[in-house]
Amino acid sequence: MPDFSFSRDSAISALRLLGGCTALGFATYAQATPAFDSDSPWMLGDWNGTRTELAEKGYDFKLDYTGEMGSNLHGGYDHDRTARYSDQFGLGTHLDLQKILGWDDAEFQLTITKRSGNNISNDRINDPRVGGFTSAQEVWGRGQTTRLTQMWYQQKFFDQKLDIKVGRFGEGEDFNSFPCDFQNLAFCGSQVGNWVGGIWYNWPVSQWALRVKYHLTPELYAQVGAYEQNPSNLDRGNGFKLSGSGTQGAVLPVELVWTPKLNDLPGEYRAGYYYSSAKASDVYKDQNGQPAALSGEAYRSASSKHGMWFGAQQQVTSIASDHSRGLSVFANATMHDKKTNAIDNYVQAGVVYKGPFDARAKDDIGFALARVHVNPAFRKNAEASNQAQAVYDYDDPSFLPPQDTEYSAELYYGVHLANWLTVRPNLQYIRHPGGVNNVDDALIGGIKIQSSF
């Protein structure tokens, strides 16, 4: 297959081109709101009705921004106090092909993202010899660069019961999906991708993929997918790579999703399983069943990798008949192959209350806890590596700290300043950052900004 990789200059040119289109962007707000109107969904307003007019014709252009600040207030690996800032621009278009071309139940999505900045977790919270598991600034990661994040075509059949999506996108868009209002990575987005990130690529990375969904009932659907497993897609210089060179196999997820209304309040429950057809390395043993770090032999190979997940979200209260306000609870868990994965299980739970005060009906408060557990075999491998080098002092630069369990907590308050701007100050507490008992527990202050232009 020919290589259609784009240069960085081409990526920037494409971003500027779409940026020009954004001036004619749209949404569904019914009135021609001016710029900076708090009731408008966009900072730049409705452009004298142009956005609404384009919306009615099937054209939707968006420019979104997420910015996150993190400061190490106490503890962590390095006690030198500072702050870090990271951010992401997302520029995209959604086309309703039924309105534009007359194709029934057909859609197209194109999104380009640009990430930049630094993460307080990298050089202050975690021991750099082993790194960490969670991130205090979830928007940082996967290379601070420009990427083609979405390029897909979606078609529905049989009165919209069958839904097929094909193109370039990530697993977390459809499988193990979860909102991203918290700033800590342990409470944001698809969690499978956080703990098997070498094979499951979340936003903003894309890969060639196919997803097929079928509604068994209006509240219950099943879906299956096939995603290209290509580590070269993670490279910073491959944000616009379209060729399949470097593909090692495929990730095949299946999921059952139930979306009931309990007492007329919405809920979502997910159960899924993933299988990777690519070869994977054992985290501890060689082909003879001995510790590879001691024997000096290559780590033995497994023919595949697998795991499963469960997720639940449920609104449990409302304010009179206003279902946009009230308490919601959530929980997520993932389990992974102990032979080949550093993390063997993860659990998380929390609550979100929307509209806590009558005068602040669109604000929200969130609190969550998470536990990330390291595979005992992975820990044994670190101990064997130190034994092989005869290094036993944690302060020795060549010592490889064994990792065990990391705990995270976050409390935020979301200030809804306008329909196009929400600011969420937050406090995060991380016990045993990176699962390293020698690293001091850390307290982090953060601010998350979410805006739509």
C-alpha angles and dihedrals in degrees: 000000000000119000111248094177113152125220122242089252089055090051092052091047090052090049091052091047092053089043089061090052090053090072085069094042125141148199136168103277106132100216133060095251119187126239116287093016105152091218093056120094089222131058091220094050131225095308093238091310097312095119093051091046092052090046091057089052093050102259119125121177122182139185113186131177133202121184127179132189123194129185127184101231096173140359127351129126095299117037094197101120118230143128134242131201129203131172148175135213117202118196119182151144131220118199124200098211092189090065095037103040104009093249106149115239094350127140139176128202130192122178132172121191133196121198127188142157138058138287125232089211093065102060106015112029105036132052101252092216090072105008124213141280106225124042126220089213109043094186090067118086151066091069125315094254146101117284143180096237102172133020110151145141120215127196130181127203140183097034090319094301092118116054122184124185124184134173134057119336141116131265094243093065090073110006125062087355120180135167122263108218095121118079099218112086092227089070100036131086131327106353097198088068090055094057101035096031092147091072107016111063118200128191129336093030118080133193137176107284148162126207125186120190128183126189109222089182131353088268101037131059138165125210139185130191145188118207129183110246102212118149091194088072087071094060115111093232094051100068091123100032112138102171122098095229111135096028111152101180141301138288111224115194127181124189143177116209126191119190107184131166110229111195085349091300119123125248139171128203124185135187122176149158131209131201126191116204093197123099116263132196124240111247095222120008136066125221090279093055094253128124103278093208089061100037095046089224123129118272110262119256128238122205094226148359130226147172145155142229144202128198137177135183123175134169107219105178139028137188103256105297094338103106092178087077129057146069124313128184129202142180136181135187135180131188126195144191108283094205097058110018131078092213115053099181144001133190132186138173138174151144135244125195117197121200099013094174132035089231090050101039094156098046120101139202123208135186128176143167129205138186123200114192123200120223107254089225090058090052091049089053091058090049091049091049090054090047091051090053094040090235116142105152115098090211092058107105091224093053114113107215112226111234128217126155131351123196124198135187132181135187120187140172116208115212110202100208094168138344086264098044134053124169119196117192109196146180121215129192121195121189116202096358110222088007089282111139092201093063114090118246109263135224114200130189116208145175123202120197122194119184141162121209 
